[in-house]
Amino acid sequence: MTEFSTLGLPEALLSRLDKMGIKTPTPIQAQAIPHVLNGRDVMGLAQTGTGKTAAFGLPLIAGLMQNRGRPAPKTAKALVLAPTRELAQQIVANLKPLVEGTPIKIGLVVGGASINAQRQRLAKGTDLIVATPGRLIDHLDNKALRLDDTVFLVLDEADQMLDLGFIHALRKIAGLLPAERQTLLFSATMPKQMAEIAGAYLTDPVRVQVSPPGKAADKITQSVHFVEKSEKTRLLIDMLDNHKDELALVFGRTKHGAERLMKQLRAAGYAADSIHGNKSQGQRSRALQAFRDGETRVLVATDVAARGLDIPDVRHVYNFDLPNVADNYVHRIGRTARAGADGAAIAFCAPDEMGALKDIQKVMGISIPVAGGDPWEVLPDPTARKGKGPRGQGAGKPGGGQRQRRRRRPSRNKGQKQAA
């Protein structure tokens, strides 16, 4: 079995890992760390929850230990970009214990927090900055930070940065870094545009992959319930009643929908809270901490929480609304079955979400087991007019003359209570 001591990490860092009780690297760590230590650009692909943060964090810190000397004012030696505040905070929380007792300073630069306080800290110089693109550009535009001394760049969860429209921000930030740098890209999925990103920002990268893109953790039990949209809340409450003492994370598609669902769960007697883009950073942080502490049993979230949440005790993830982007399903359900534990991922599929479900199953390469109801069908409307002329103008076009209506086959489980 591979040990950290065989990967080439400095003794000071190995000693720190030993004190933390960490001796055995995960597969992505064992594969990526030696390449990063050798100065290679790396593209790492691994499912969520496999230790990607340490895969880039450990060799990054090792490099900072060797690159002695204080950073100049308003500069940073290394930069880690993350798509969301929650993920950036999680990265900092994972890396800070590794630099305890060293002069290495790690700074957090995210929106929703005081920009003036961040500017004051940046003025002194920082060894490693973990940032979201938007707030980082605010500081660059205000001349509070420059990146000409930054020789390490990490793009974490780069696929979600693409989903969130950060491609222009990435181009601007990368253009301010030295051409001679080491760049690492880590992600759980590999959309087509990722190859373009790798080609633009990485030089002759080594690709390390420990699981096929889109594959969920082995210990996640997946299921889908076919249910009318109006019945989703009732079904969710019925299922939550079966595990009241366990933590459940519920994903909705919109900010307003998540907030409404949270209020409905509270009205049903659940200790519930929500995190989404309309909440301040302080509100989101407090909600997450209450969830970690078990004070809140059900957390309703939009995809802002699909990355970076490492809460080992989450046993159930509900896709109350299926995501518009199929890859996000992988990240959502990766919030359970953390650190080798078991977990359940339950999806609710309304008639208008069949397309999303098919996309998810295509990305996953599996057929998600049906736990309730029967798959929805989309059939041509027999009343639709066909032919040429004003009354059937659409007949010659794809889908023309066939108004779609949805019908559901009679349920085989009619009269039986659905098991959770």
N, C-alpha and C positions, 0 to 999 in steps of 0.2 A: 504493500500500500504506500502511495506517495505521501511524503511528509513535507511540511513547509521548509524544513532544513535542507532539502535536496534541490530547492528551486533557485538558489542563489541570492536570497534576501540577506541584508546585512544582519550581523549578530544583535545589534540593538533592537531591530524590529522583531527578530525571532524571539528575543527575550520578552518583549512586550506581548507578543502573541501567546507565549507560554504562560505568562501571568494571567492572561485573559482566559486561559484554558482552551485555546484554539490550536490544534496541532495538525489536523488533516485538511488539506485543501479540497474544495469541490472540483469536479472535472473541468469546469470552465476556468477556474483559478489555476489548476495544474497545467493547463495547456497555454494560457495566455501570459502568465507572469514571466516565464523565461524569455519569451519573445520581446516583451516590453522592456525587460532589464537589458536586453541586447540592443536596444535602441530602435527596434523595428516598429513601423506603423502596424496597427492590429485592427482587424474588423472581427469583433466577437459576437456570435449569435448563440443565444441560449434562452430557454424558456424562463419566465419570471420566477423568482424565488430560488435561483440556483447560485447566487453569490456573485453577480456581476460587479457589484460595487467594490468588493475586495479585489476582484480580478484586475481592475485598473487602479484601485486605491493603494494597494500594497506596493506595487512597483513605482507608482507615482511618488509616494512618501519616501521610498528608498532613494529615488533620484534626488529628492529635495534634501535628504540627509547628506548626500555626497556633494551636492551643489551648495556648499557652505557660503555664508555671507548674508547679511541682511538685505532684503529687497529695497530698492530705491523708493522714495516717496511717490505715491500715485502709480505704482507698478505692481505687477503680480508675476511670479515665476511660472505658475501653472493655473489653468482655467478649466473648470468642469462646467459644461452647459447641460441643463436639464429642462424639460418642457414645462414642468409645473412646480409651484412653490412647495407642495407636499413632498415631491421627490427630492428637490434640492435640500430641504430640511432633513430628510431621511439620510441622504448622502453625508451631510455634515455630522449627523448624530452617529453614523457608522465609522467615520474617519477620525473624529476627535479623540476617542480613546486610544487610537494607534499612535498619536503624537504626544500623548501625555508625558510630561517630563522632558520634552524637547523644546527648542526655541521656535519650532515651526508654527506659524499662525495660519489658521483657516478662517476665511471670511465668508459670510452668507449674504448674497445680494439678490433679493427678490422683491416683487411688488407687494403692496399691502402693508409695508413696514416703513418706518421713518426714513426718508431718503437723506435727510440731513445727518442723522446718526451714522448711516452707511458711508456718507461722504467723509465724515470725520475719521472713520476707521480706515478708509481707503487712503487717506492722505498720508498715513504713516508707512504705507507699503504693506503688501500681504504676500505670503508664500504661495498660498493656494486659495483661489476664489471659486466658490460653487454658486452659480447664478442661473437665473432664468433670462432668456434673451432680451425681453422687453426692458426690464429694469437695468440690465447691463448697458444697453444702448443709451438709456437716459444718462447714466454716469459718463459714458464716453462722449456724448454730445455736450455735456456740461464741463468737460475737461477735468473731471474729478478722477479719471483713470486713463491710463494709456497702456497699450498691449505690446509695445515694441520690445519689451524684455521677457515676454511670455513664450517659453520654449516648449511647454507641454499643453496640448489641447485634448480634451475628452468630450465627445458628443455622446451623452447617455440617453438611451431611449430615443434614438435619432428618428425612428419611424413615427413616433408621436409628434415630434417637432414638425415633421412634414404635414401630419394630419391637422395640426393646429395653425398651419400657415406661417411657420417661422423660417421658410427657405430664404426670404430676402434678408431677414435679420442675420441668418447664418453667413450669407455672402458678405455682408457688411463687416461682421465681426472677424471673420477669417481673413479678410483683406487688410486688417490692421495688425495682424500677427506677423512675426518674421517668417520668411519663406523656409528658413532652416529651423524646423521644429519637429517634434514628435507628435503625431496625431493618432488618437485611439477612438474607435467608433464601436459602441455596444448597443445591442438591440435584441428584442425577443422575436421580432418578425422581420421579413425581408421583402418589402414591397418593391416593385420594379424600379421606382425612382431612387431606391437606396443605392443601387449600383452607380447611378449618376453622382450621388453625393460622395460615395467612396472614391470615385475617379477624380472628383474635383478637389477633395481635401486630403486624401491619403496618398502617400508615395510608396509604390510597390508593397502593399499591405499583405501581411500574413492573415489568412482567414482561419479562425478557430470556431468550431461549431460542435456543440455537445448534444443537440437534439434538433429534429427537423423544425424549421420555422412554422409556427402555428400549432405546435403540439403542446397540449396542456400537461401539467404535472400528473404523474402516473396515479397518485393517490386521490385524485379528484373524481368523485362519482357524479356524472352528468345526467341530467334528465330534462325533458321538456313537457310542458302542459299546454294543450291547445285550449284557449279560453277566450271568450268575448272580452273586449276591452273594458266593458262596464262591470265585468265580474272579477277583474284582476285583484282589486283591493280585498274583496271578500275572501278569495282564495288565498291571498297572501296571509291574511289574519288567521285563517284556519290552519295554515301550515306553521306559522310562527307559534301558535298555541301548542304545538307538539314539542317545542324545544325552547320554552320560555327562559331557561337559565343559561342558554348558550348565545354567543354573539352572532349576529346576522348582519351582513352588509347587503343593502338593497340598491340596485342601480336603476336610475330613471334616465330619460333622454334629455329632459329640459329642466332648467332651473326652477321655473314655476311649478312644473309637475312634481319635482322632488320635494319642494316645500309643502305643496298641498298634501302629498302622500304622508309626509312626516306628521302633519297636523292630524290627519285621519288616524294614524297609528297611535298618537298620543290620546286622541279621543277614545280609542279602543282599550286604553289602559297600559300601553307600552311606554317604557322609558326610551323615547326615540329622539334623535336629533338629525340634522342635515348639514351637508357641506356642498357648496356649489359656488359658482362665480359671483353671485350677488352677496355672498358673505365676506366680511372683512377677514384679513389674515388672522386677526386675534380671535374672531368667532370660529374660524375653521380650526385653528390650533386648539382652542378649548374643547370643541366638539370631539376632535380626534383623541385628545387626552382623556376625556371622560369615557370614550369608547374603549380605549386601551385599559383603563382602570376598572371597567365593568360597571361604571355608574350608568352608562347608556348601553342598552342591550341591542338596540337596532339603530344602525346608521344608514340614512338614505343619502345617496350621493349621485352626482353626475360623473361623467368620465374624468373629471378633474382628479378623482381619487383612484382611478384605475391603475396608476403607476405610483410607486414609491411608498405605498402603505405596507409596512411589515409588522403585522399584528398577529402573532402566532396563534392566538386563541379564537380567531374567526373560523367557525365550523361550517357556516352556511353563507353562500353568495346567491342572491336572487337577481336575475335579470328581469326586473319588472317590465321594462321596455327593452327590446332587443336593440343593440347599437346599430347606427347607420353604417359604420365602418366595421367590417367583419373582424379585422385584426383586434379591435378593441375588446371583443368577447374574450379572447385569450388572456388579455391583461386583466380584465375584470375578474374572471374566475381564478386567476393566479393569486388573488388576495386570500384564498383559503388553501389548505394543505401546505402551510408554511413549515419549514424546518422539519420535514419528514412526517408531519401529522396528516391525518385523514381529513377530508373535507367534501362537502356536497355543493354542486352548482346546479341551481334549478332555474330554468328559463320559462317565461310565460310568452306564448305566441298568439297574438290576435290575428284575425283574418288578413289585415293589411301588412303583417310582418312576415308572411311566408317567404317573400323574396329575400328578406334579411336572413331568415333561418337557413335558406338554401345556400346563401353566400358563406355563412358561418361554417356550415358542414363541409363546404368545398375547401375552405381554408384549413379546417381541422383535419380533413381527410377521413372523417368518420360520419356515421349516422347517429345522431344523439338519440338515446333510448326515449321512447314515449312513455310518460308516467301517468298521463291523464288526457282524456278526450281523443279525438281522431284528427288527423291532418286536415287542414282546410283545403278546399278545392276552388280554383278559379275557372269558371265555365263561361263560354260565350252566351250572351243574352239572346234567347230564341226570338225575342220581339224586335231585335234590331233589324232595320231595313237594309236590304242588299240591292245591288244593281247600280245602273248609271243614272245620271241626271241629278237634279237638285235634291231629291229625296234620298239618294244613296251616294252622295259625293265621296264619302270616305271609303267606299268599297274597294277601290283599287289601290289603297295605301296599306302599309303594314298595320294590321289591327283595325283597319277602317271598317265601318259598318258593323262592328261587333263591340257593343258596349259591354264592359266587363261587370259581372256581378259575382258575388261570392256565395258559395253554398257549402254547408258542412254535412258530411255523411253522418247518419245516425250513430251515436256513440255506442260502442260495445259495452261501455261501463254504466249505461243508464241505470239510475236507481241505486248505484253503489257509491259509497263515499270514497273519494279519492284518497289514497294513502299518501302520507308525506314521505 
